[in-house]
Amino acid sequence: MKTINTTINFTNGKVIKLELYPEVAPITVENFVKLANDGFYNGLCFHRVIKDFMVQGGGFAYNNGLEHKDAPSIKGEFLANGVNNRLHHAPGVISMARTNVMDSASSQFFICVADCGFLDGQYAAFGKTRDQESLDNAIAISKVKTTRWMYYDDVPCEPVVIESITIEE
């Protein structure tokens, strides 16, 4: 299977290396790669982190609170939406976040830090971490102290900021 290697670089020097699967979710991978190459993710944070579940980012900057940054929506590439995406939401799998609307994914993504098989067929999984260190870095993010901010739960008390996402094509 063809893969696209990518790296999430954080302002604290940590990285999460991923491999993306365009054969599994071509629209999702194309969207993620375009946003990364355009610098969309630069300066955004992981705004939702839940221990033993997942870490989510790609839609908010932190500036004395969360500021939403939006991107156009794409088709949800998962079984419940008619797409034969069989990638299991195992630890290290990256998937697109969405609302209750099937085709509402845009820029926000999450990385599973535990087995999240209950999400299979409901969310567009499109890659996974490339090494144990990357998975360990995602797990460490999931364990940071969180707070509630306005109507957002599980917001890190200290921002976890993406410096850039690089695509290695």
GROMACS elastic network, one bead per residue, 0.5 to 0.9 nm:
[ bonds ]
;  ai    aj funct       b0    kb
    1    21     6  0.75265   500
    1    22     6  0.87539   500
    1    23     6  0.72162   500
    2    20     6  0.85419   500
    2    21     6  0.66055   500
    2    22     6  0.70920   500
    2    23     6  0.71147   500
    3    19     6  0.58224   500
    3    20     6  0.53698   500
    3    21     6  0.51037   500
    3    22     6  0.68019   500
    3    23     6  0.83810   500
    3   127     6  0.84705   500
    4    18     6  0.82076   500
    4    19     6  0.54470   500
    4    21     6  0.66846   500
    4    22     6  0.76282   500
    4    29     6  0.87063   500
    4    33     6  0.89903   500
    4   127     6  0.89338   500
    4   167     6  0.73479   500
    4   168     6  0.67189   500
    4   169     6  0.62292   500
    5    17     6  0.73665   500
    5    18     6  0.58204   500
    5    20     6  0.62813   500
    5   130     6  0.83198   500
    5   166     6  0.85862   500
    5   167     6  0.61921   500
    5   168     6  0.52616   500
    5   169     6  0.69531   500
    6    16     6  0.84700   500
    6    17     6  0.59260   500
    6    18     6  0.52189   500
    6    19     6  0.61594   500
    6    20     6  0.74017   500
    6    33     6  0.85928   500
    6   165     6  0.69117   500
    6   166     6  0.55040   500
    6   168     6  0.56901   500
    6   169     6  0.84310   500
    7    15     6  0.65352   500
    7    16     6  0.56600   500
    7    18     6  0.59796   500
    7    19     6  0.86186   500
    7   164     6  0.82336   500
    7   165     6  0.55521   500
    7   166     6  0.52672   500
    7   167     6  0.67164   500
    7   168     6  0.81087   500
    8    14     6  0.84501   500
    8    15     6  0.54604   500
    8    16     6  0.50745   500
    8    17     6  0.63485   500
    8    18     6  0.79073   500
    8   162     6  0.68148   500
    8   163     6  0.77710   500
    8   164     6  0.61879   500
    8   166     6  0.66390   500
    9    12     6  0.84564   500
    9    13     6  0.68281   500
    9    14     6  0.63224   500
    9    16     6  0.68315   500
    9    17     6  0.86171   500
    9   161     6  0.87784   500
    9   162     6  0.59368   500
    9   163     6  0.54439   500
    9   164     6  0.52810   500
    9   165     6  0.59351   500
    9   166     6  0.77090   500
   10    13     6  0.54592   500
   10    14     6  0.54032   500
   10    15     6  0.60004   500
   10    16     6  0.84336   500
   10    43     6  0.89518   500
   10   160     6  0.74010   500
   10   161     6  0.57253   500
   10   164     6  0.69745   500
   10   165     6  0.87264   500
   11    14     6  0.74274   500
   11    43     6  0.84839   500
   11   160     6  0.78643   500
   11   161     6  0.58181   500
   11   162     6  0.60977   500
   11   163     6  0.50347   500
   11   164     6  0.84894   500
   12    15     6  0.88497   500
   12   160     6  0.81554   500
   12   161     6  0.78911   500
   12   162     6  0.88788   500
   12   163     6  0.86229   500
   13   163     6  0.88521   500
   14   134     6  0.86941   500
   14   137     6  0.72105   500
   15   133     6  0.85688   500
   15   134     6  0.65483   500
   15   137     6  0.72207   500
   16   129     6  0.69531   500
   16   130     6  0.82060   500
   16   131     6  0.85784   500
   16   133     6  0.77187   500
   16   135     6  0.71865   500
   16   136     6  0.88287   500
   16   137     6  0.66025   500
   16   138     6  0.70929   500
   17   128     6  0.84923   500
   17   129     6  0.56650   500
   17   130     6  0.55120   500
   17   131     6  0.70670   500
   17   133     6  0.85778   500
   17   134     6  0.56564   500
   17   135     6  0.85523   500
   18    92     6  0.85677   500
   18    93     6  0.87227   500
   18    94     6  0.81417   500
   18   127     6  0.67453   500
   18   128     6  0.54311   500
   18   130     6  0.50310   500
   18   131     6  0.81157   500
   18   134     6  0.78624   500
   19   126     6  0.86463   500
   19   127     6  0.54323   500
   19   128     6  0.56100   500
   19   129     6  0.62636   500
   19   130     6  0.59685   500
   20    24     6  0.88275   500
   20    25     6  0.88505   500
   20    29     6  0.66358   500
   20    94     6  0.84096   500
   20   126     6  0.57907   500
   20   128     6  0.67102   500
   20   129     6  0.88604   500
   21    24     6  0.54418   500
   21    25     6  0.65433   500
   21    26     6  0.75014   500
   21    29     6  0.69531   500
   21   125     6  0.89803   500
   21   126     6  0.55159   500
   21   127     6  0.53570   500
   21   128     6  0.85806   500
   22    25     6  0.52841   500
   22    27     6  0.77509   500
   22    28     6  0.78579   500
   22    29     6  0.55558   500
   22    30     6  0.74536   500
   22   126     6  0.73264   500
   22   127     6  0.85828   500
   23    26     6  0.57837   500
   23    29     6  0.89703   500
   23   126     6  0.88811   500
   24    29     6  0.87799   500
   24    77     6  0.84483   500
   24    84     6  0.80656   500
   24    85     6  0.58371   500
   24    86     6  0.77705   500
   24    87     6  0.74268   500
   24   124     6  0.89700   500
   24   125     6  0.80739   500
   24   126     6  0.63502   500
   24   127     6  0.84650   500
   25    28     6  0.54174   500
   25    29     6  0.61250   500
   25    30     6  0.85683   500
   25    76     6  0.89758   500
   25    77     6  0.59560   500
   25    78     6  0.82982   500
   25    83     6  0.85762   500
   25    85     6  0.69299   500
   25   124     6  0.70417   500
   25   125     6  0.73721   500
   25   126     6  0.55852   500
   25   127     6  0.88237   500
   26    29     6  0.52423   500
   26    30     6  0.60066   500
   26    31     6  0.85041   500
   26    77     6  0.83907   500
   26   126     6  0.83553   500
   27    30     6  0.51903   500
   27    31     6  0.61125   500
   27    32     6  0.86282   500
   27    74     6  0.73100   500
   27    75     6  0.72602   500
   27    76     6  0.85738   500
   27    77     6  0.75842   500
   28    31     6  0.51377   500
   28    32     6  0.61403   500
   28    33     6  0.85740   500
   28    74     6  0.73202   500
   28    75     6  0.78695   500
   28    76     6  0.78426   500
   28    77     6  0.71984   500
   28    95     6  0.89450   500
   28    96     6  0.77312   500
   28   105     6  0.86880   500
   28   106     6  0.86876   500
   28   124     6  0.74705   500
   28   125     6  0.86784   500
   28   126     6  0.69671   500
   29    32     6  0.51042   500
   29    33     6  0.60142   500
   29    34     6  0.84539   500
   29   126     6  0.66124   500
   29   127     6  0.85419   500
   30    33     6  0.52235   500
   30    34     6  0.60773   500
   30    35     6  0.86085   500
   31    34     6  0.51741   500
   31    35     6  0.61586   500
   31    36     6  0.85468   500
   31    74     6  0.78550   500
   31   106     6  0.79416   500
   31   107     6  0.78711   500
   32    35     6  0.52321   500
   32    36     6  0.60903   500
   32    37     6  0.85504   500
   32   106     6  0.86754   500
   32   107     6  0.69613   500
   33    36     6  0.50838   500
   33    37     6  0.59975   500
   33    38     6  0.84557   500
   33   165     6  0.88724   500
   33   166     6  0.86375   500
   33   167     6  0.67573   500
   34    37     6  0.51343   500
   34    38     6  0.60303   500
   34    39     6  0.86513   500
   34    40     6  0.86206   500
   35    38     6  0.50871   500
   35    39     6  0.63191   500
   35    40     6  0.51336   500
   35    41     6  0.68994   500
   35    71     6  0.86077   500
   35   107     6  0.75116   500
   36    39     6  0.52040   500
   36    40     6  0.58537   500
   36    41     6  0.60403   500
   36    42     6  0.80296   500
   36   164     6  0.75242   500
   36   165     6  0.54282   500
   36   166     6  0.65519   500
   36   167     6  0.71894   500
   37    40     6  0.76239   500
   37   165     6  0.76961   500
   37   166     6  0.70717   500
   37   167     6  0.70319   500
   38    41     6  0.83113   500
   39    42     6  0.53868   500
   39    43     6  0.89500   500
   39   164     6  0.69727   500
   39   165     6  0.76106   500
   40    43     6  0.83844   500
   40    44     6  0.82097   500
   40    58     6  0.84169   500
   40    69     6  0.88429   500
   40    71     6  0.87809   500
   40   107     6  0.86422   500
   40   164     6  0.86214   500
   40   165     6  0.89195   500
   41    44     6  0.54336   500
   41    45     6  0.83467   500
   41    57     6  0.88767   500
   41    58     6  0.59228   500
   41    59     6  0.79395   500
   41   107     6  0.83598   500
   41   162     6  0.68018   500
   41   163     6  0.78181   500
   41   164     6  0.62645   500
   41   165     6  0.67147   500
   42    45     6  0.87515   500
   42   161     6  0.83871   500
   42   162     6  0.58476   500
   42   163     6  0.51295   500
   42   165     6  0.71261   500
   43    60     6  0.87693   500
   43    61     6  0.63241   500
   43    62     6  0.82524   500
   43   161     6  0.59861   500
   43   162     6  0.53334   500
   43   163     6  0.54174   500
   43   164     6  0.71899   500
   44    47     6  0.86883   500
   44    57     6  0.73145   500
   44    58     6  0.60139   500
   44    59     6  0.67582   500
   44    60     6  0.54286   500
   44    62     6  0.70154   500
   44    69     6  0.84287   500
   44   160     6  0.85270   500
   44   161     6  0.57508   500
   44   162     6  0.54734   500
   44   163     6  0.76795   500
   44   164     6  0.87369   500
   45    48     6  0.89721   500
   45    56     6  0.85936   500
   45    57     6  0.56945   500
   45    58     6  0.65931   500
   45    59     6  0.76311   500
   45    60     6  0.59764   500
   45    61     6  0.55435   500
   45    62     6  0.65232   500
   45    66     6  0.88736   500
   45   159     6  0.64662   500
   45   160     6  0.53412   500
   45   162     6  0.56158   500
   45   163     6  0.89016   500
   46    49     6  0.71104   500
   46    55     6  0.67449   500
   46    56     6  0.53468   500
   46    58     6  0.68509   500
   46    59     6  0.83215   500
   46    60     6  0.76619   500
   46    61     6  0.86301   500
   46   110     6  0.88650   500
   46   141     6  0.85028   500
   46   155     6  0.79872   500
   46   156     6  0.77564   500
   46   159     6  0.73156   500
   46   160     6  0.55059   500
   46   161     6  0.65082   500
   46   162     6  0.76658   500
   47    55     6  0.80356   500
   47    56     6  0.62103   500
   47    57     6  0.56244   500
   47    58     6  0.82749   500
   47    59     6  0.80499   500
   47    60     6  0.67169   500
   47    61     6  0.83278   500
   47    62     6  0.83268   500
   47    66     6  0.77305   500
   47   152     6  0.84365   500
   47   153     6  0.88859   500
   47   154     6  0.74918   500
   47   155     6  0.51341   500
   47   156     6  0.65802   500
   47   159     6  0.77715   500
   47   160     6  0.77542   500
   48    54     6  0.82494   500
   48    55     6  0.59420   500
   48    56     6  0.50817   500
   48    57     6  0.68723   500
   48   110     6  0.88887   500
   48   142     6  0.86368   500
   48   146     6  0.85597   500
   48   152     6  0.79414   500
   48   153     6  0.70581   500
   48   154     6  0.51615   500
   48   155     6  0.50680   500
   48   156     6  0.70969   500
   49    53     6  0.80838   500
   49    54     6  0.61192   500
   49    56     6  0.61444   500
   49    57     6  0.87631   500
   49   141     6  0.69675   500
   49   143     6  0.76108   500
   49   144     6  0.77537   500
   49   146     6  0.75926   500
   49   153     6  0.87801   500
   49   154     6  0.55496   500
   49   155     6  0.65027   500
   49   156     6  0.69143   500
   50    53     6  0.54724   500
   50    54     6  0.55076   500
   50    55     6  0.62600   500
   50    56     6  0.87211   500
   50   113     6  0.89311   500
   50   141     6  0.87718   500
   50   142     6  0.53283   500
   50   143     6  0.72848   500
   50   144     6  0.88314   500
   50   146     6  0.86594   500
   50   154     6  0.64079   500
   50   155     6  0.89850   500
   51    54     6  0.67631   500
   51    55     6  0.81829   500
   51   113     6  0.77846   500
   51   114     6  0.88004   500
   51   139     6  0.75716   500
   51   140     6  0.87983   500
   51   141     6  0.83887   500
   51   143     6  0.53000   500
   51   144     6  0.82668   500
   52   112     6  0.83933   500
   52   113     6  0.59771   500
   52   114     6  0.54943   500
   52   115     6  0.85830   500
   52   139     6  0.78370   500
   52   142     6  0.71812   500
   52   143     6  0.82978   500
   53    91     6  0.87957   500
   53   111     6  0.86974   500
   53   112     6  0.59874   500
   53   113     6  0.54746   500
   53   114     6  0.53979   500
   53   115     6  0.76731   500
   53   116     6  0.69956   500
   53   139     6  0.89865   500
   53   142     6  0.77009   500
   54    91     6  0.86939   500
   54   110     6  0.63229   500
   54   111     6  0.54718   500
   54   113     6  0.50881   500
   54   114     6  0.71379   500
   54   116     6  0.85479   500
   54   138     6  0.81475   500
   54   139     6  0.80076   500
   54   142     6  0.65008   500
   55   109     6  0.84646   500
   55   110     6  0.53735   500
   55   111     6  0.54423   500
   55   112     6  0.67255   500
   55   113     6  0.74124   500
   55   138     6  0.69439   500
   55   139     6  0.80873   500
   55   141     6  0.69121   500
   55   142     6  0.57441   500
   56    59     6  0.88344   500
   56    97     6  0.77751   500
   56   108     6  0.70181   500
   56   109     6  0.56899   500
   56   111     6  0.65588   500
   56   112     6  0.88902   500
   57    60     6  0.71289   500
   57    97     6  0.89170   500
   57   107     6  0.84703   500
   57   108     6  0.55765   500
   57   109     6  0.57252   500
   57   110     6  0.63443   500
   57   111     6  0.88750   500
   57   162     6  0.86377   500
   58    61     6  0.84536   500
   58    69     6  0.82524   500
   58   107     6  0.55720   500
   58   109     6  0.60932   500
   58   110     6  0.85117   500
   58   162     6  0.85074   500
   59    67     6  0.83963   500
   59    68     6  0.58931   500
   59    69     6  0.52014   500
   59    70     6  0.64022   500
   59    71     6  0.83203   500
   59   106     6  0.86045   500
   59   107     6  0.61054   500
   59   108     6  0.51352   500
   59   109     6  0.83663   500
   60    66     6  0.58918   500
   60    67     6  0.52764   500
   60    69     6  0.54447   500
   60    70     6  0.83545   500
   60   108     6  0.86400   500
   61    65     6  0.81773   500
   61    66     6  0.57857   500
   61    67     6  0.51728   500
   61    68     6  0.65706   500
   61    69     6  0.71632   500
   61   161     6  0.80577   500
   62    65     6  0.54008   500
   62    67     6  0.61345   500
   62    68     6  0.89089   500
   62   159     6  0.68026   500
   62   161     6  0.80843   500
   63    66     6  0.62820   500
   63    67     6  0.68670   500
   64    67     6  0.88691   500
   65   149     6  0.73522   500
   65   150     6  0.88472   500
   66   149     6  0.80713   500
   66   152     6  0.89825   500
   69   107     6  0.87651   500
   70    73     6  0.89541   500
   70   106     6  0.74645   500
   70   107     6  0.72362   500
   70   108     6  0.89623   500
   71   105     6  0.89920   500
   71   106     6  0.54558   500
   71   107     6  0.59445   500
   71   108     6  0.89957   500
   72   104     6  0.86070   500
   72   105     6  0.82858   500
   72   106     6  0.55528   500
   72   107     6  0.79484   500
   73    76     6  0.89152   500
   73   103     6  0.66059   500
   73   104     6  0.52041   500
   73   105     6  0.53107   500
   73   107     6  0.79671   500
   74    77     6  0.88007   500
   74   103     6  0.57708   500
   74   104     6  0.64440   500
   74   105     6  0.57113   500
   74   106     6  0.58585   500
   75    81     6  0.84802   500
   75   102     6  0.73932   500
   75   104     6  0.72613   500
   75   105     6  0.71844   500
   75   106     6  0.89092   500
   76    80     6  0.89447   500
   76    81     6  0.64446   500
   76    82     6  0.88676   500
   76    83     6  0.80293   500
   76    96     6  0.82562   500
   76    98     6  0.83709   500
   76   101     6  0.89752   500
   76   102     6  0.56593   500
   76   104     6  0.71317   500
   76   105     6  0.64534   500
   76   122     6  0.87051   500
   76   123     6  0.70963   500
   76   124     6  0.60689   500
   77    80     6  0.86314   500
   77    81     6  0.66360   500
   77    82     6  0.75741   500
   77    83     6  0.52444   500
   77    84     6  0.77011   500
   77    85     6  0.65956   500
   77   102     6  0.88507   500
   77   103     6  0.84536   500
   77   121     6  0.87840   500
   77   122     6  0.87923   500
   77   123     6  0.72356   500
   77   125     6  0.79835   500
   77   126     6  0.88982   500
   78    81     6  0.54718   500
   78    82     6  0.65857   500
   78    84     6  0.63061   500
   78    85     6  0.51330   500
   78    86     6  0.78883   500
   78   102     6  0.89290   500
   78   120     6  0.79097   500
   78   121     6  0.50519   500
   78   122     6  0.58054   500
   78   123     6  0.56057   500
   78   125     6  0.76574   500
   79    82     6  0.50787   500
   79    84     6  0.52082   500
   79    85     6  0.58853   500
   79    86     6  0.76556   500
   79   120     6  0.80518   500
   79   122     6  0.66149   500
   79   123     6  0.82739   500
   79   124     6  0.85809   500
   80    83     6  0.73048   500
   80    84     6  0.88485   500
   80   102     6  0.82937   500
   80   121     6  0.55574   500
   80   122     6  0.57371   500
   80   123     6  0.84375   500
   81    84     6  0.88012   500
   81   102     6  0.65123   500
   81   103     6  0.82974   500
   81   121     6  0.81589   500
   81   122     6  0.77901   500
   82    85     6  0.89197   500
   83    86     6  0.89903   500
   83   121     6  0.86289   500
   84   121     6  0.83077   500
   85    88     6  0.87518   500
   85   120     6  0.85564   500
   85   121     6  0.69650   500
   85   124     6  0.71936   500
   85   125     6  0.74557   500
   85   126     6  0.86027   500
   86   120     6  0.73930   500
   86   121     6  0.71651   500
   86   125     6  0.83583   500
   87    90     6  0.85232   500
   87    93     6  0.84130   500
   87   120     6  0.73833   500
   87   121     6  0.85653   500
   87   124     6  0.84556   500
   87   125     6  0.60127   500
   87   126     6  0.73711   500
   87   127     6  0.81713   500
   88    93     6  0.77177   500
   88   115     6  0.85488   500
   88   116     6  0.80211   500
   88   117     6  0.62577   500
   88   119     6  0.83247   500
   88   120     6  0.58840   500
   88   121     6  0.86033   500
   88   125     6  0.74819   500
   89    92     6  0.80232   500
   89    93     6  0.56273   500
   89    94     6  0.79047   500
   89    95     6  0.79204   500
   89   111     6  0.88771   500
   89   112     6  0.67166   500
   89   114     6  0.83932   500
   89   115     6  0.62317   500
   89   116     6  0.51135   500
   89   117     6  0.52385   500
   89   118     6  0.80018   500
   89   119     6  0.65280   500
   89   120     6  0.60097   500
   89   123     6  0.89336   500
   89   125     6  0.68361   500
   90    93     6  0.56541   500
   90   112     6  0.65429   500
   90   113     6  0.77511   500
   90   114     6  0.63547   500
   90   116     6  0.59590   500
   90   117     6  0.67662   500
   90   128     6  0.85673   500
   91    94     6  0.89214   500
   91   111     6  0.77328   500
   91   112     6  0.50024   500
   91   115     6  0.52984   500
   91   116     6  0.75330   500
   91   128     6  0.82026   500
   91   129     6  0.85213   500
   91   135     6  0.74468   500
   92   111     6  0.58863   500
   92   112     6  0.52814   500
   92   113     6  0.58560   500
   92   114     6  0.77210   500
   92   115     6  0.88559   500
   92   127     6  0.83951   500
   92   128     6  0.51315   500
   92   130     6  0.83675   500
   92   131     6  0.89744   500
   92   132     6  0.88678   500
   92   134     6  0.80475   500
   92   135     6  0.54901   500
   92   136     6  0.89654   500
   92   138     6  0.77240   500
   92   139     6  0.88690   500
   93   110     6  0.82216   500
   93   111     6  0.55381   500
   93   112     6  0.54631   500
   93   113     6  0.80318   500
   93   125     6  0.67533   500
   93   126     6  0.74971   500
   93   127     6  0.56950   500
   93   129     6  0.64378   500
   94   109     6  0.67864   500
   94   110     6  0.56103   500
   94   112     6  0.65463   500
   94   124     6  0.86031   500
   94   125     6  0.57730   500
   94   126     6  0.60014   500
   94   127     6  0.52701   500
   94   128     6  0.53878   500
   94   129     6  0.76362   500
   95   108     6  0.88480   500
   95   109     6  0.55703   500
   95   110     6  0.54430   500
   95   111     6  0.64219   500
   95   112     6  0.80506   500
   95   123     6  0.65267   500
   95   124     6  0.53010   500
   95   126     6  0.56576   500
   95   127     6  0.72291   500
   95   128     6  0.86675   500
   96   105     6  0.61610   500
   96   106     6  0.77729   500
   96   107     6  0.75912   500
   96   108     6  0.61118   500
   96   110     6  0.62028   500
   96   111     6  0.88562   500
   96   123     6  0.63243   500
   96   124     6  0.54153   500
   96   125     6  0.64895   500
   96   126     6  0.78325   500
   97   104     6  0.84366   500
   97   105     6  0.58721   500
   97   106     6  0.79413   500
   97   107     6  0.80190   500
   97   108     6  0.53907   500
   97   110     6  0.63036   500
   97   123     6  0.70632   500
   97   124     6  0.80173   500
   98   101     6  0.71224   500
   98   102     6  0.73878   500
   98   103     6  0.77036   500
   98   104     6  0.53378   500
   98   106     6  0.75513   500
   98   108     6  0.75252   500
   98   109     6  0.84782   500
   98   123     6  0.77128   500
   99   102     6  0.73683   500
   99   103     6  0.85042   500
   99   104     6  0.60129   500
   99   105     6  0.73308   500
  100   103     6  0.88063   500
  100   104     6  0.77858   500
  101   104     6  0.54256   500
  101   105     6  0.84804   500
  102   105     6  0.77603   500
  102   122     6  0.84797   500
  102   123     6  0.86224   500
  103   106     6  0.86271   500
  105   108     6  0.69948   500
  105   109     6  0.84843   500
  105   124     6  0.87413   500
  106   109     6  0.85520   500
  111   128     6  0.79960   500
  111   129     6  0.85754   500
  111   135     6  0.88664   500
  111   138     6  0.71687   500
  112   115     6  0.70432   500
  112   116     6  0.67584   500
  112   128     6  0.89685   500
  112   135     6  0.89184   500
  112   138     6  0.81310   500
  112   139     6  0.85192   500
  113   116     6  0.83016   500
  113   135     6  0.72020   500
  113   136     6  0.85231   500
  113   138     6  0.65790   500
  113   139     6  0.54524   500
  113   142     6  0.74608   500
  114   139     6  0.85266   500
  115   118     6  0.85265   500
  116   119     6  0.58015   500
  116   120     6  0.75617   500
  117   120     6  0.52482   500
  117   121     6  0.89242   500
  118   121     6  0.83457   500
  118   122     6  0.82692   500
  119   122     6  0.53562   500
  119   123     6  0.61388   500
  120   123     6  0.64968   500
  120   124     6  0.83296   500
  120   125     6  0.80698   500
  121   124     6  0.75860   500
  121   125     6  0.88102   500
  125   128     6  0.84934   500
  128   135     6  0.89360   500
  129   132     6  0.76575   500
  129   133     6  0.88608   500
  129   134     6  0.59979   500
  129   135     6  0.60484   500
  130   133     6  0.85830   500
  130   134     6  0.68655   500
  130   135     6  0.80893   500
  131   134     6  0.54833   500
  131   135     6  0.66222   500
  131   136     6  0.87855   500
  132   135     6  0.50573   500
  132   136     6  0.59870   500
  132   137     6  0.85259   500
  133   137     6  0.61113   500
  133   138     6  0.87018   500
  134   137     6  0.50509   500
  134   138     6  0.63760   500
  134   139     6  0.86722   500
  135   138     6  0.51172   500
  135   139     6  0.61842   500
  135   140     6  0.85948   500
  136   140     6  0.60910   500
  136   141     6  0.86749   500
  137   140     6  0.50233   500
  137   141     6  0.63498   500
  137   142     6  0.87871   500
  138   141     6  0.51309   500
  138   142     6  0.64317   500
  139   142     6  0.50398   500
  139   143     6  0.66411   500
  140   143     6  0.52590   500
  140   144     6  0.68607   500
  141   144     6  0.55606   500
  141   156     6  0.86821   500
  141   160     6  0.76119   500
  142   145     6  0.86719   500
  143   146     6  0.85568   500
  144   156     6  0.63214   500
  144   157     6  0.77659   500
  144   158     6  0.81236   500
  145   154     6  0.84360   500
  145   155     6  0.83026   500
  145   156     6  0.58250   500
  145   157     6  0.58789   500
  145   158     6  0.77999   500
  146   153     6  0.80029   500
  146   154     6  0.50870   500
  146   155     6  0.50122   500
  146   157     6  0.50413   500
  146   158     6  0.81166   500
  147   152     6  0.86181   500
  147   153     6  0.65826   500
  147   154     6  0.55883   500
  147   155     6  0.52938   500
  147   156     6  0.62797   500
  147   157     6  0.59187   500
  148   151     6  0.70998   500
  148   152     6  0.57389   500
  148   154     6  0.60205   500
  148   155     6  0.60738   500
  148   156     6  0.87253   500
  148   157     6  0.88900   500
  149   152     6  0.52553   500
  149   153     6  0.65734   500
  149   154     6  0.83593   500
  149   155     6  0.68219   500
  150   153     6  0.81805   500
  152   155     6  0.67416   500
  154   157     6  0.88765   500
  155   158     6  0.86213   500
  155   159     6  0.82214   500
  156   159     6  0.57409   500
  156   160     6  0.70952   500
  157   160     6  0.89776   500
  162   165     6  0.74323   500
